Amino acid sequence: MKPSVPGIILIAIGALFLLRNLGFDLHLGQLFATWWPLALIALGVGMMFRRTS
């Protein structure tokens, strides 16, 4: 795993908590249920363009 991936994950989690504290109603289960295919697509594209050394 690249060193920047855990940092990006932590930033995303922090942003979700911040939005919830600011009054945005987030349903993480519903978001995940709707957008999980996009994560698979992004993973596949990342694997296609990954450099091998």
mmCIF entry with sequence, helices, sheets and N, C-alpha, C, O atoms, coordinates in Angstrom:
data_MODEL
# 
_entry.id   MODEL 
# 
_entity.id                         1 
_entity.type                       polymer 
_entity.pdbx_number_of_molecules   1 
# 
_entity_poly.entity_id                      1 
_entity_poly.type                           'polypeptide(L)' 
_entity_poly.nstd_linkage                   no 
_entity_poly.nstd_monomer                   no 
_entity_poly.pdbx_seq_one_letter_code       MKPSVPGIILIAIGALFLLRNLGFDLHLGQLFATWWPLALIALGVGMMFRRTS 
_entity_poly.pdbx_seq_one_letter_code_can   MKPSVPGIILIAIGALFLLRNLGFDLHLGQLFATWWPLALIALGVGMMFRRTS 
_entity_poly.pdbx_strand_id                 A 
# 
loop_
_entity_poly_seq.entity_id 
_entity_poly_seq.num 
_entity_poly_seq.mon_id 
_entity_poly_seq.hetero 
1 1  MET n 
1 2  LYS n 
1 3  PRO n 
1 4  SER n 
1 5  VAL n 
1 6  PRO n 
1 7  GLY n 
1 8  ILE n 
1 9  ILE n 
1 10 LEU n 
1 11 ILE n 
1 12 ALA n 
1 13 ILE n 
1 14 GLY n 
1 15 ALA n 
1 16 LEU n 
1 17 PHE n 
1 18 LEU n 
1 19 LEU n 
1 20 ARG n 
1 21 ASN n 
1 22 LEU n 
1 23 GLY n 
1 24 PHE n 
1 25 ASP n 
1 26 LEU n 
1 27 HIS n 
1 28 LEU n 
1 29 GLY n 
1 30 GLN n 
1 31 LEU n 
1 32 PHE n 
1 33 ALA n 
1 34 THR n 
1 35 TRP n 
1 36 TRP n 
1 37 PRO n 
1 38 LEU n 
1 39 ALA n 
1 40 LEU n 
1 41 ILE n 
1 42 ALA n 
1 43 LEU n 
1 44 GLY n 
1 45 VAL n 
1 46 GLY n 
1 47 MET n 
1 48 MET n 
1 49 PHE n 
1 50 ARG n 
1 51 ARG n 
1 52 THR n 
1 53 SER n 
# 
_struct_asym.id          A 
_struct_asym.entity_id   1 
# 
loop_
_struct_conf.conf_type_id 
_struct_conf.id 
_struct_conf.pdbx_PDB_helix_id 
_struct_conf.beg_label_comp_id 
_struct_conf.beg_label_asym_id 
_struct_conf.beg_label_seq_id 
_struct_conf.pdbx_beg_PDB_ins_code 
_struct_conf.end_label_comp_id 
_struct_conf.end_label_asym_id 
_struct_conf.end_label_seq_id 
_struct_conf.pdbx_end_PDB_ins_code 
_struct_conf.beg_auth_comp_id 
_struct_conf.beg_auth_asym_id 
_struct_conf.beg_auth_seq_id 
_struct_conf.end_auth_comp_id 
_struct_conf.end_auth_asym_id 
_struct_conf.end_auth_seq_id 
_struct_conf.pdbx_PDB_helix_class 
_struct_conf.details 
_struct_conf.pdbx_PDB_helix_length 
HELX_P HELX_P1 AA1 SER A 4  ? ASN A 21 ? SER A 4  ASN A 21 1 ? 18 
HELX_P HELX_P2 AA2 LEU A 28 ? PHE A 49 ? LEU A 28 PHE A 49 1 ? 22 
# 
_struct_conf_type.id          HELX_P 
_struct_conf_type.criteria    ? 
_struct_conf_type.reference   ? 
# 
loop_
_atom_site.group_PDB 
_atom_site.id 
_atom_site.type_symbol 
_atom_site.label_atom_id 
_atom_site.label_alt_id 
_atom_site.label_comp_id 
_atom_site.label_asym_id 
_atom_site.label_entity_id 
_atom_site.label_seq_id 
_atom_site.pdbx_PDB_ins_code 
_atom_site.Cartn_x 
_atom_site.Cartn_y 
_atom_site.Cartn_z 
_atom_site.occupancy 
_atom_site.B_iso_or_equiv 
_atom_site.pdbx_formal_charge 
_atom_site.auth_seq_id 
_atom_site.auth_comp_id 
_atom_site.auth_asym_id 
_atom_site.auth_atom_id 
_atom_site.pdbx_PDB_model_num 
ATOM 1   N N  . MET A 1 1  ? 0.856   -1.179 0.000   1.00 0.00 ? 1  MET A N  1 
ATOM 2   C CA . MET A 1 1  ? 0.000   0.000  0.000   1.00 0.00 ? 1  MET A CA 1 
ATOM 3   C C  . MET A 1 1  ? 0.898   1.238  0.000   1.00 0.00 ? 1  MET A C  1 
ATOM 4   O O  . MET A 1 1  ? 1.881   1.311  0.738   1.00 0.00 ? 1  MET A O  1 
ATOM 5   N N  . LYS A 1 2  ? 0.548   2.180  -0.820  1.00 0.00 ? 2  LYS A N  1 
ATOM 6   C CA . LYS A 1 2  ? 1.324   3.415  -0.887  1.00 0.00 ? 2  LYS A CA 1 
ATOM 7   C C  . LYS A 1 2  ? 1.166   4.195  0.414   1.00 0.00 ? 2  LYS A C  1 
ATOM 8   O O  . LYS A 1 2  ? 0.117   4.119  1.053   1.00 0.00 ? 2  LYS A O  1 
ATOM 9   N N  . PRO A 1 3  ? 2.182   4.934  0.812   1.00 0.00 ? 3  PRO A N  1 
ATOM 10  C CA . PRO A 1 3  ? 2.096   5.696  2.069   1.00 0.00 ? 3  PRO A CA 1 
ATOM 11  C C  . PRO A 1 3  ? 0.989   6.742  2.071   1.00 0.00 ? 3  PRO A C  1 
ATOM 12  O O  . PRO A 1 3  ? 0.510   7.115  3.143   1.00 0.00 ? 3  PRO A O  1 
ATOM 13  N N  . SER A 1 4  ? 0.570   7.223  0.914   1.00 0.00 ? 4  SER A N  1 
ATOM 14  C CA . SER A 1 4  ? -0.456  8.265  0.882   1.00 0.00 ? 4  SER A CA 1 
ATOM 15  C C  . SER A 1 4  ? -1.865  7.709  1.055   1.00 0.00 ? 4  SER A C  1 
ATOM 16  O O  . SER A 1 4  ? -2.777  8.461  1.400   1.00 0.00 ? 4  SER A O  1 
ATOM 17  N N  . VAL A 1 5  ? -2.067  6.413  0.824   1.00 0.00 ? 5  VAL A N  1 
ATOM 18  C CA . VAL A 1 5  ? -3.410  5.837  0.907   1.00 0.00 ? 5  VAL A CA 1 
ATOM 19  C C  . VAL A 1 5  ? -3.977  5.919  2.328   1.00 0.00 ? 5  VAL A C  1 
ATOM 20  O O  . VAL A 1 5  ? -5.113  6.368  2.485   1.00 0.00 ? 5  VAL A O  1 
ATOM 21  N N  . PRO A 1 6  ? -3.243  5.508  3.370   1.00 0.00 ? 6  PRO A N  1 
ATOM 22  C CA . PRO A 1 6  ? -3.809  5.647  4.719   1.00 0.00 ? 6  PRO A CA 1 
ATOM 23  C C  . PRO A 1 6  ? -4.113  7.096  5.081   1.00 0.00 ? 6  PRO A C  1 
ATOM 24  O O  . PRO A 1 6  ? -5.092  7.371  5.774   1.00 0.00 ? 6  PRO A O  1 
ATOM 25  N N  . GLY A 1 7  ? -3.283  8.017  4.618   1.00 0.00 ? 7  GLY A N  1 
ATOM 26  C CA . GLY A 1 7  ? -3.537  9.440  4.877   1.00 0.00 ? 7  GLY A CA 1 
ATOM 27  C C  . GLY A 1 7  ? -4.821  9.912  4.219   1.00 0.00 ? 7  GLY A C  1 
ATOM 28  O O  . GLY A 1 7  ? -5.597  10.656 4.820   1.00 0.00 ? 7  GLY A O  1 
ATOM 29  N N  . ILE A 1 8  ? -5.043  9.482  2.992   1.00 0.00 ? 8  ILE A N  1 
ATOM 30  C CA . ILE A 1 8  ? -6.269  9.858  2.283   1.00 0.00 ? 8  ILE A CA 1 
ATOM 31  C C  . ILE A 1 8  ? -7.487  9.272  2.982   1.00 0.00 ? 8  ILE A C  1 
ATOM 32  O O  . ILE A 1 8  ? -8.518  9.935  3.096   1.00 0.00 ? 8  ILE A O  1 
ATOM 33  N N  . ILE A 1 9  ? -7.374  8.039  3.448   1.00 0.00 ? 9  ILE A N  1 
ATOM 34  C CA . ILE A 1 9  ? -8.489  7.409  4.165   1.00 0.00 ? 9  ILE A CA 1 
ATOM 35  C C  . ILE A 1 9  ? -8.798  8.176  5.444   1.00 0.00 ? 9  ILE A C  1 
ATOM 36  O O  . ILE A 1 9  ? -9.965  8.419  5.752   1.00 0.00 ? 9  ILE A O  1 
ATOM 37  N N  . LEU A 1 10 ? -7.769  8.558  6.191   1.00 0.00 ? 10 LEU A N  1 
ATOM 38  C CA . LEU A 1 10 ? -7.986  9.315  7.429   1.00 0.00 ? 10 LEU A CA 1 
ATOM 39  C C  . LEU A 1 10 ? -8.607  10.680 7.149   1.00 0.00 ? 10 LEU A C  1 
ATOM 40  O O  . LEU A 1 10 ? -9.471  11.133 7.900   1.00 0.00 ? 10 LEU A O  1 
ATOM 41  N N  . ILE A 1 11 ? -8.176  11.336 6.080   1.00 0.00 ? 11 ILE A N  1 
ATOM 42  C CA . ILE A 1 11 ? -8.763  12.630 5.717   1.00 0.00 ? 11 ILE A CA 1 
ATOM 43  C C  . ILE A 1 11 ? -10.232 12.462 5.361   1.00 0.00 ? 11 ILE A C  1 
ATOM 44  O O  . ILE A 1 11 ? -11.061 13.278 5.765   1.00 0.00 ? 11 ILE A O  1 
ATOM 45  N N  . ALA A 1 12 ? -10.568 11.420 4.613   1.00 0.00 ? 12 ALA A N  1 
ATOM 46  C CA . ALA A 1 12 ? -11.961 11.181 4.228   1.00 0.00 ? 12 ALA A CA 1 
ATOM 47  C C  . ALA A 1 12 ? -12.832 10.908 5.452   1.00 0.00 ? 12 ALA A C  1 
ATOM 48  O O  . ALA A 1 12 ? -13.944 11.427 5.551   1.00 0.00 ? 12 ALA A O  1 
ATOM 49  N N  . ILE A 1 13 ? -12.333 10.099 6.378   1.00 0.00 ? 13 ILE A N  1 
ATOM 50  C CA . ILE A 1 13 ? -13.100 9.810  7.595   1.00 0.00 ? 13 ILE A CA 1 
ATOM 51  C C  . ILE A 1 13 ? -13.280 11.078 8.416   1.00 0.00 ? 13 ILE A C  1 
ATOM 52  O O  . ILE A 1 13 ? -14.368 11.337 8.932   1.00 0.00 ? 13 ILE A O  1 
ATOM 53  N N  . GLY A 1 14 ? -12.222 11.867 8.540   1.00 0.00 ? 14 GLY A N  1 
ATOM 54  C CA . GLY A 1 14 ? -12.325 13.132 9.274   1.00 0.00 ? 14 GLY A CA 1 
ATOM 55  C C  . GLY A 1 14 ? -13.309 14.088 8.630   1.00 0.00 ? 14 GLY A C  1 
ATOM 56  O O  . GLY A 1 14 ? -14.059 14.772 9.327   1.00 0.00 ? 14 GLY A O  1 
ATOM 57  N N  . ALA A 1 15 ? -13.314 14.142 7.292   1.00 0.00 ? 15 ALA A N  1 
ATOM 58  C CA . ALA A 1 15 ? -14.255 15.013 6.588   1.00 0.00 ? 15 ALA A CA 1 
ATOM 59  C C  . ALA A 1 15 ? -15.694 14.566 6.828   1.00 0.00 ? 15 ALA A C  1 
ATOM 60  O O  . ALA A 1 15 ? -16.584 15.402 6.983   1.00 0.00 ? 15 ALA A O  1 
ATOM 61  N N  . LEU A 1 16 ? -15.926 13.258 6.859   1.00 0.00 ? 16 LEU A N  1 
ATOM 62  C CA . LEU A 1 16 ? -17.280 12.761 7.130   1.00 0.00 ? 16 LEU A CA 1 
ATOM 63  C C  . LEU A 1 16 ? -17.740 13.153 8.535   1.00 0.00 ? 16 LEU A C  1 
ATOM 64  O O  . LEU A 1 16 ? -18.878 13.584 8.720   1.00 0.00 ? 16 LEU A O  1 
ATOM 65  N N  . PHE A 1 17 ? -16.856 13.003 9.522   1.00 0.00 ? 17 PHE A N  1 
ATOM 66  C CA . PHE A 1 17 ? -17.218 13.399 10.884  1.00 0.00 ? 17 PHE A CA 1 
ATOM 67  C C  . PHE A 1 17 ? -17.455 14.903 10.981  1.00 0.00 ? 17 PHE A C  1 
ATOM 68  O O  . PHE A 1 17 ? -18.371 15.342 11.676  1.00 0.00 ? 17 PHE A O  1 
ATOM 69  N N  . LEU A 1 18 ? -16.637 15.692 10.291  1.00 0.00 ? 18 LEU A N  1 
ATOM 70  C CA . LEU A 1 18 ? -16.811 17.138 10.299  1.00 0.00 ? 18 LEU A CA 1 
ATOM 71  C C  . LEU A 1 18 ? -18.155 17.524 9.681   1.00 0.00 ? 18 LEU A C  1 
ATOM 72  O O  . LEU A 1 18 ? -18.869 18.363 10.230  1.00 0.00 ? 18 LEU A O  1 
ATOM 73  N N  . LEU A 1 19 ? -18.499 16.926 8.559   1.00 0.00 ? 19 LEU A N  1 
ATOM 74  C CA . LEU A 1 19 ? -19.785 17.226 7.926   1.00 0.00 ? 19 LEU A CA 1 
ATOM 75  C C  . LEU A 1 19 ? -20.948 16.861 8.837   1.00 0.00 ? 19 LEU A C  1 
ATOM 76  O O  . LEU A 1 19 ? -21.940 17.586 8.904   1.00 0.00 ? 19 LEU A O  1 
ATOM 77  N N  . ARG A 1 20 ? -20.827 15.745 9.534   1.00 0.00 ? 20 ARG A N  1 
ATOM 78  C CA . ARG A 1 20 ? -21.888 15.346 10.463  1.00 0.00 ? 20 ARG A CA 1 
ATOM 79  C C  . ARG A 1 20 ? -22.018 16.360 11.599  1.00 0.00 ? 20 ARG A C  1 
ATOM 80  O O  . ARG A 1 20 ? -23.130 16.695 12.006  1.00 0.00 ? 20 ARG A O  1 
ATOM 81  N N  . ASN A 1 21 ? -20.883 16.850 12.113  1.00 0.00 ? 21 ASN A N  1 
ATOM 82  C CA . ASN A 1 21 ? -20.912 17.844 13.186  1.00 0.00 ? 21 ASN A CA 1 
ATOM 83  C C  . ASN A 1 21 ? -21.459 19.183 12.719  1.00 0.00 ? 21 ASN A C  1 
ATOM 84  O O  . ASN A 1 21 ? -22.014 19.939 13.516  1.00 0.00 ? 21 ASN A O  1 
ATOM 85  N N  . LEU A 1 22 ? -21.309 19.483 11.429  1.00 0.00 ? 22 LEU A N  1 
ATOM 86  C CA . LEU A 1 22 ? -21.816 20.743 10.889  1.00 0.00 ? 22 LEU A CA 1 
ATOM 87  C C  . LEU A 1 22 ? -23.294 20.669 10.515  1.00 0.00 ? 22 LEU A C  1 
ATOM 88  O O  . LEU A 1 22 ? -23.856 21.650 10.028  1.00 0.00 ? 22 LEU A O  1 
ATOM 89  N N  . GLY A 1 23 ? -23.921 19.532 10.734  1.00 0.00 ? 23 GLY A N  1 
ATOM 90  C CA . GLY A 1 23 ? -25.353 19.432 10.519  1.00 0.00 ? 23 GLY A CA 1 
ATOM 91  C C  . GLY A 1 23 ? -25.781 18.713 9.255   1.00 0.00 ? 23 GLY A C  1 
ATOM 92  O O  . GLY A 1 23 ? -26.978 18.618 8.981   1.00 0.00 ? 23 GLY A O  1 
ATOM 93  N N  . PHE A 1 24 ? -24.847 18.210 8.486   1.00 0.00 ? 24 PHE A N  1 
ATOM 94  C CA . PHE A 1 24 ? -25.218 17.441 7.302   1.00 0.00 ? 24 PHE A CA 1 
ATOM 95  C C  . PHE A 1 24 ? -25.611 16.041 7.737   1.00 0.00 ? 24 PHE A C  1 
ATOM 96  O O  . PHE A 1 24 ? -24.885 15.392 8.490   1.00 0.00 ? 24 PHE A O  1 
ATOM 97  N N  . ASP A 1 25 ? -26.752 15.579 7.268   1.00 0.00 ? 25 ASP A N  1 
ATOM 98  C CA . ASP A 1 25 ? -27.250 14.267 7.651   1.00 0.00 ? 25 ASP A CA 1 
ATOM 99  C C  . ASP A 1 25 ? -26.681 13.223 6.695   1.00 0.00 ? 25 ASP A C  1 
ATOM 100 O O  . ASP A 1 25 ? -27.119 13.114 5.550   1.00 0.00 ? 25 ASP A O  1 
ATOM 101 N N  . LEU A 1 26 ? -25.712 12.468 7.169   1.00 0.00 ? 26 LEU A N  1 
ATOM 102 C CA . LEU A 1 26 ? -25.061 11.467 6.339   1.00 0.00 ? 26 LEU A CA 1 
ATOM 103 C C  . LEU A 1 26 ? -25.471 10.076 6.794   1.00 0.00 ? 26 LEU A C  1 
ATOM 104 O O  . LEU A 1 26 ? -25.404 9.750  7.979   1.00 0.00 ? 26 LEU A O  1 
ATOM 105 N N  . HIS A 1 27 ? -25.890 9.273  5.850   1.00 0.00 ? 27 HIS A N  1 
ATOM 106 C CA . HIS A 1 27 ? -26.197 7.873  6.121   1.00 0.00 ? 27 HIS A CA 1 
ATOM 107 C C  . HIS A 1 27 ? -25.134 7.045  5.405   1.00 0.00 ? 27 HIS A C  1 
ATOM 108 O O  . HIS A 1 27 ? -25.251 6.764  4.212   1.00 0.00 ? 27 HIS A O  1 
ATOM 109 N N  . LEU A 1 28 ? -24.103 6.661  6.142   1.00 0.00 ? 28 LEU A N  1 
ATOM 110 C CA . LEU A 1 28 ? -22.960 5.999  5.532   1.00 0.00 ? 28 LEU A CA 1 
ATOM 111 C C  . LEU A 1 28 ? -23.337 4.661  4.912   1.00 0.00 ? 28 LEU A C  1 
ATOM 112 O O  . LEU A 1 28 ? -22.793 4.289  3.872   1.00 0.00 ? 28 LEU A O  1 
ATOM 113 N N  . GLY A 1 29 ? -24.246 3.944  5.526   1.00 0.00 ? 29 GLY A N  1 
ATOM 114 C CA . GLY A 1 29 ? -24.682 2.675  4.954   1.00 0.00 ? 29 GLY A CA 1 
ATOM 115 C C  . GLY A 1 29 ? -25.347 2.860  3.605   1.00 0.00 ? 29 GLY A C  1 
ATOM 116 O O  . GLY A 1 29 ? -25.102 2.093  2.675   1.00 0.00 ? 29 GLY A O  1 
ATOM 117 N N  . GLN A 1 30 ? -26.185 3.872  3.499   1.00 0.00 ? 30 GLN A N  1 
ATOM 118 C CA . GLN A 1 30 ? -26.866 4.149  2.235   1.00 0.00 ? 30 GLN A CA 1 
ATOM 119 C C  . GLN A 1 30 ? -25.866 4.637  1.186   1.00 0.00 ? 30 GLN A C  1 
ATOM 120 O O  . GLN A 1 30 ? -25.955 4.252  0.020   1.00 0.00 ? 30 GLN A O  1 
ATOM 121 N N  . LEU A 1 31 ? -24.917 5.482  1.592   1.00 0.00 ? 31 LEU A N  1 
ATOM 122 C CA . LEU A 1 31 ? -23.883 5.931  0.656   1.00 0.00 ? 31 LEU A CA 1 
ATOM 123 C C  . LEU A 1 31 ? -23.066 4.754  0.137   1.00 0.00 ? 31 LEU A C  1 
ATOM 124 O O  . LEU A 1 31 ? -22.795 4.656  -1.060  1.00 0.00 ? 31 LEU A O  1 
ATOM 125 N N  . PHE A 1 32 ? -22.678 3.870  1.037   1.00 0.00 ? 32 PHE A N  1 
ATOM 126 C CA . PHE A 1 32 ? -21.902 2.702  0.633   1.00 0.00 ? 32 PHE A CA 1 
ATOM 127 C C  . PHE A 1 32 ? -22.711 1.799  -0.284  1.00 0.00 ? 32 PHE A C  1 
ATOM 128 O O  . PHE A 1 32 ? -22.195 1.303  -1.286  1.00 0.00 ? 32 PHE A O  1 
ATOM 129 N N  . ALA A 1 33 ? -23.981 1.583  0.057   1.00 0.00 ? 33 ALA A N  1 
ATOM 130 C CA . ALA A 1 33 ? -24.830 0.718  -0.760  1.00 0.00 ? 33 ALA A CA 1 
ATOM 131 C C  . ALA A 1 33 ? -25.019 1.275  -2.164  1.00 0.00 ? 33 ALA A C  1 
ATOM 132 O O  . ALA A 1 33 ? -25.173 0.512  -3.117  1.00 0.00 ? 33 ALA A O  1 
ATOM 133 N N  . THR A 1 34 ? -25.008 2.594  -2.299  1.00 0.00 ? 34 THR A N  1 
ATOM 134 C CA . THR A 1 34 ? -25.216 3.222  -3.600  1.00 0.00 ? 34 THR A CA 1 
ATOM 135 C C  . THR A 1 34 ? -23.935 3.285  -4.417  1.00 0.00 ? 34 THR A C  1 
ATOM 136 O O  . THR A 1 34 ? -23.966 3.050  -5.625  1.00 0.00 ? 34 THR A O  1 
ATOM 137 N N  . TRP A 1 35 ? -22.804 3.598  -3.781  1.00 0.00 ? 35 TRP A N  1 
ATOM 138 C CA . TRP A 1 35 ? -21.585 3.930  -4.512  1.00 0.00 ? 35 TRP A CA 1 
ATOM 139 C C  . TRP A 1 35 ? -20.501 2.865  -4.487  1.00 0.00 ? 35 TRP A C  1 
ATOM 140 O O  . TRP A 1 35 ? -19.401 3.131  -4.971  1.00 0.00 ? 35 TRP A O  1 
ATOM 141 N N  . TRP A 1 36 ? -20.751 1.653  -3.943  1.00 0.00 ? 36 TRP A N  1 
ATOM 142 C CA . TRP A 1 36 ? -19.697 0.656  -3.886  1.00 0.00 ? 36 TRP A CA 1 
ATOM 143 C C  . TRP A 1 36 ? -19.207 0.227  -5.267  1.00 0.00 ? 36 TRP A C  1 
ATOM 144 O O  . TRP A 1 36 ? -18.026 -0.097 -5.392  1.00 0.00 ? 36 TRP A O  1 
ATOM 145 N N  . PRO A 1 37 ? -20.033 0.202  -6.309  1.00 0.00 ? 37 PRO A N  1 
ATOM 146 C CA . PRO A 1 37 ? -19.480 -0.163 -7.624  1.00 0.00 ? 37 PRO A CA 1 
ATOM 147 C C  . PRO A 1 37 ? -18.425 0.831  -8.118  1.00 0.00 ? 37 PRO A C  1 
ATOM 148 O O  . PRO A 1 37 ? -17.487 0.447  -8.816  1.00 0.00 ? 37 PRO A O  1 
ATOM 149 N N  . LEU A 1 38 ? -18.578 2.097  -7.757  1.00 0.00 ? 38 LEU A N  1 
ATOM 150 C CA . LEU A 1 38 ? -17.591 3.097  -8.160  1.00 0.00 ? 38 LEU A CA 1 
ATOM 151 C C  . LEU A 1 38 ? -16.227 2.793  -7.541  1.00 0.00 ? 38 LEU A C  1 
ATOM 152 O O  . LEU A 1 38 ? -15.194 3.015  -8.173  1.00 0.00 ? 38 LEU A O  1 
ATOM 153 N N  . ALA A 1 39 ? -16.223 2.291  -6.321  1.00 0.00 ? 39 ALA A N  1 
ATOM 154 C CA . ALA A 1 39 ? -14.962 1.915  -5.676  1.00 0.00 ? 39 ALA A CA 1 
ATOM 155 C C  . ALA A 1 39 ? -14.297 0.766  -6.431  1.00 0.00 ? 39 ALA A C  1 
ATOM 156 O O  . ALA A 1 39 ? -13.076 0.752  -6.586  1.00 0.00 ? 39 ALA A O  1 
ATOM 157 N N  . LEU A 1 40 ? -15.087 -0.194 -6.898  1.00 0.00 ? 40 LEU A N  1 
ATOM 158 C CA . LEU A 1 40 ? -14.523 -1.295 -7.674  1.00 0.00 ? 40 LEU A CA 1 
ATOM 159 C C  . LEU A 1 40 ? -13.958 -0.811 -9.005  1.00 0.00 ? 40 LEU A C  1 
ATOM 160 O O  . LEU A 1 40 ? -12.899 -1.267 -9.437  1.00 0.00 ? 40 LEU A O  1 
ATOM 161 N N  . ILE A 1 41 ? -14.660 0.105  -9.649  1.00 0.00 ? 41 ILE A N  1 
ATOM 162 C CA . ILE A 1 41 ? -14.185 0.661  -10.917 1.00 0.00 ? 41 ILE A CA 1 
ATOM 163 C C  . ILE A 1 41 ? -12.876 1.411  -10.698 1.00 0.00 ? 41 ILE A C  1 
ATOM 164 O O  . ILE A 1 41 ? -11.928 1.244  -11.464 1.00 0.00 ? 41 ILE A O  1 
ATOM 165 N N  . ALA A 1 42 ? -12.821 2.235  -9.656  1.00 0.00 ? 42 ALA A N  1 
ATOM 166 C CA . ALA A 1 42 ? -11.603 2.993  -9.363  1.00 0.00 ? 42 ALA A CA 1 
ATOM 167 C C  . ALA A 1 42 ? -10.441 2.050  -9.057  1.00 0.00 ? 42 ALA A C  1 
ATOM 168 O O  . ALA A 1 42 ? -9.311  2.300  -9.476  1.00 0.00 ? 42 ALA A O  1 
ATOM 169 N N  . LEU A 1 43 ? -10.711 0.987  -8.341  1.00 0.00 ? 43 LEU A N  1 
ATOM 170 C CA . LEU A 1 43 ? -9.670  0.008  -8.032  1.00 0.00 ? 43 LEU A CA 1 
ATOM 171 C C  . LEU A 1 43 ? -9.157  -0.645 -9.312  1.00 0.00 ? 43 LEU A C  1 
ATOM 172 O O  . LEU A 1 43 ? -7.950  -0.810 -9.484  1.00 0.00 ? 43 LEU A O  1 
ATOM 173 N N  . GLY A 1 44 ? -10.059 -1.014 -10.198 1.00 0.00 ? 44 GLY A N  1 
ATOM 174 C CA . GLY A 1 44 ? -9.661  -1.622 -11.464 1.00 0.00 ? 44 GLY A CA 1 
ATOM 175 C C  . GLY A 1 44 ? -8.855  -0.677 -12.336 1.00 0.00 ? 44 GLY A C  1 
ATOM 176 O O  . GLY A 1 44 ? -7.855  -1.083 -12.927 1.00 0.00 ? 44 GLY A O  1 
ATOM 177 N N  . VAL A 1 45 ? -9.275  0.579  -12.424 1.00 0.00 ? 45 VAL A N  1 
ATOM 178 C CA . VAL A 1 45 ? -8.536  1.565  -13.216 1.00 0.00 ? 45 VAL A CA 1 
ATOM 179 C C  . VAL A 1 45 ? -7.154  1.788  -12.613 1.00 0.00 ? 45 VAL A C  1 
ATOM 180 O O  . VAL A 1 45 ? -6.161  1.892  -13.333 1.00 0.00 ? 45 VAL A O  1 
ATOM 181 N N  . GLY A 1 46 ? -7.100  1.860  -11.295 1.00 0.00 ? 46 GLY A N  1 
ATOM 182 C CA . GLY A 1 46 ? -5.809  2.025  -10.631 1.00 0.00 ? 46 GLY A CA 1 
ATOM 183 C C  . GLY A 1 46 ? -4.876  0.856  -10.897 1.00 0.00 ? 46 GLY A C  1 
ATOM 184 O O  . GLY A 1 46 ? -3.672  1.049  -11.065 1.00 0.00 ? 46 GLY A O  1 
ATOM 185 N N  . MET A 1 47 ? -5.419  -0.351 -10.937 1.00 0.00 ? 47 MET A N  1 
ATOM 186 C CA . MET A 1 47 ? -4.599  -1.522 -11.218 1.00 0.00 ? 47 MET A CA 1 
ATOM 187 C C  . MET A 1 47 ? -4.124  -1.523 -12.669 1.00 0.00 ? 47 MET A C  1 
ATOM 188 O O  . MET A 1 47 ? -3.014  -1.974 -12.952 1.00 0.00 ? 47 MET A O  1 
ATOM 189 N N  . MET A 1 48 ? -4.941  -1.031 -13.580 1.00 0.00 ? 48 MET A N  1 
ATOM 190 C CA . MET A 1 48 ? -4.546  -0.983 -14.987 1.00 0.00 ? 48 MET A CA 1 
ATOM 191 C C  . MET A 1 48 ? -3.402  -0.008 -15.212 1.00 0.00 ? 48 MET A C  1 
ATOM 192 O O  . MET A 1 48 ? -2.498  -0.281 -16.001 1.00 0.00 ? 48 MET A O  1 
ATOM 193 N N  . PHE A 1 49 ? -3.436  1.120  -14.529 1.00 0.00 ? 49 PHE A N  1 
ATOM 194 C CA . PHE A 1 49 ? -2.445  2.160  -14.765 1.00 0.00 ? 49 PHE A CA 1 
ATOM 195 C C  . PHE A 1 49 ? -1.276  2.123  -13.789 1.00 0.00 ? 49 PHE A C  1 
ATOM 196 O O  . PHE A 1 49 ? -0.399  2.985  -13.834 1.00 0.00 ? 49 PHE A O  1 
ATOM 197 N N  . ARG A 1 50 ? -1.262  1.131  -12.911 1.00 0.00 ? 50 ARG A N  1 
ATOM 198 C CA . ARG A 1 50 ? -0.175  1.030  -11.948 1.00 0.00 ? 50 ARG A CA 1 
ATOM 199 C C  . ARG A 1 50 ? 1.116   0.664  -12.669 1.00 0.00 ? 50 ARG A C  1 
ATOM 200 O O  . ARG A 1 50 ? 1.138   -0.212 -13.533 1.00 0.00 ? 50 ARG A O  1 
ATOM 201 N N  . ARG A 1 51 ? 2.162   1.336  -12.304 1.00 0.00 ? 51 ARG A N  1 
ATOM 202 C CA . ARG A 1 51 ? 3.472   1.045  -12.895 1.00 0.00 ? 51 ARG A CA 1 
ATOM 203 C C  . ARG A 1 51 ? 4.066   -0.174 -12.210 1.00 0.00 ? 51 ARG A C  1 
ATOM 204 O O  . ARG A 1 51 ? 3.997   -0.317 -10.989 1.00 0.00 ? 51 ARG A O  1 
ATOM 205 N N  . THR A 1 52 ? 4.637   -1.028 -12.999 1.00 0.00 ? 52 THR A N  1 
ATOM 206 C CA . THR A 1 52 ? 5.349   -2.174 -12.434 1.00 0.00 ? 52 THR A CA 1 
ATOM 207 C C  . THR A 1 52 ? 6.833   -1.938 -12.613 1.00 0.00 ? 52 THR A C  1 
ATOM 208 O O  . THR A 1 52 ? 7.292   -1.511 -13.673 1.00 0.00 ? 52 THR A O  1 
ATOM 209 N N  . SER A 1 53 ? 7.572   -2.223 -11.558 1.00 0.00 ? 53 SER A N  1 
ATOM 210 C CA . SER A 1 53 ? 9.017   -1.990 -11.650 1.00 0.00 ? 53 SER A CA 1 
ATOM 211 C C  . SER A 1 53 ? 9.797   -3.263 -11.433 1.00 0.00 ? 53 SER A C  1 
ATOM 212 O O  . SER A 1 53 ? 11.027  -3.249 -11.477 1.00 0.00 ? 53 SER A O  1 
# 
